[in-house]
Amino acid sequence: MELKKVYDGSKLTVFLTGKLDTESAPKLNAELAASLGGITELVLDMTDLSYISSAGLRTLLSAQKMMNRQGRMVLRGARDSIRDVFRITGFLDLLTLE
């Protein structure tokens, strides 16, 4: 997975490309933990994300918990296959998708 971070004041947009899986989830988790200080809006752009595993779901849940304390998190551009994973796992009730 590749990621690109774009800051706009207290808003952080992270563009995810590739697969969010067991190998890449720890990288995203570490990047978010180091980047969320002072951030009140986190946007994860999943337009170019092709796959998400249970490790990726755990990372998203962890990010959502962090952002619940300091602002909001939005997932943008998730393709149908990833939305299906969110629906099947019940994550649609926990996450905000655009």
HELIX and SHEET records of a PDB file:
HELIX    1   1 ALA A   25  SER A   35  1                                  11    
HELIX    2   2 SER A   54  GLN A   70  1                                  17    
HELIX    3   3 ASP A   80  THR A   89  1                                  10    
HELIX    4   4 PHE A   91  ASP A   93  5                                   3    
SHEET    1   A 4 GLU A   2  ASP A   8  0                                        
SHEET    2   A 4 LYS A  11  LEU A  20 -1                                        
SHEET    3   A 4 GLU A  41  ILE A  52  1                                        
SHEET    4   A 4 ARG A  72  ARG A  76  1                                        
END                                                                             
